[in-house]
Amino acid sequence: MSATQEPVDPKQENQKPDTSEKLEVNEAPTEQAEESSEKGADQSGAAEEENLDAMLQAAQQEIARYHEELLRARAEVENVRRRAQEDVAKARKFGTEAFAESLIPVRDSMEAALALTDQSAEAWKEGVEATLRQLNGAFERNQMREVAPVPGDKFDPHFHQAISSVPSDQPEGAIVQVLQKGYTLADRVLRPALVMVSSGQA
């Protein structure tokens, strides 16, 4: 006779095997991986922070270098400006030095001529002509030239000043008469020539 089988509890029949121990065993490596990942992140963050600190120091050094160069450039500009002001002041003060030196012999000749009281008219004229030649030489050396148009020349408002307009045989706008010569200094008009201009035939 077969052994009597014990009735099976339906609840026990549907129960699954307990795997909690296995899960605990499997969870251990995951925690280790997370800890390892956190350590790696911490190391990476520290390395990145060191890198940022190095970049900041390099940038600060670069800024300091640029600031020093800027200060040097400003000092150089200030020196150039100061030297330019000194040169301008000297030019204003001594700009006519060469011209003045060239006029001294002219004055000497005039004083010498006036000191001679018993000279003839011809000798006086020769002395005046010699003095005039000295003066003309001084003008030429200092680029001072006369503006002396002749009748018939075209009127130029840059170098001539018309005193009046008169009817004449000359074409309209032509110079009829020169009343006073003008002068230029290095192409700059010191005094325009005073002229009378033709208004054409009456």
Secondary structure, DSSP 8 states (H G I E B T S, - for coil): ---------HHHHH-----HHHHHHHHHHHHHHHHHHHHHHHHHHHHHHHHHHHHHHHHHHHHHHHHHHHHHHHHHHHHHHHHHHHHHHHHHHHTTHHHHHHHHHHHHHHHHHHH--S--HHHHHHHHHHHHHHHHHHHHHTTEEEE---TTSB--TTTEEEEEEE--SS-TTBEEEEEE-EEEETTEEEE-EEEEEE----
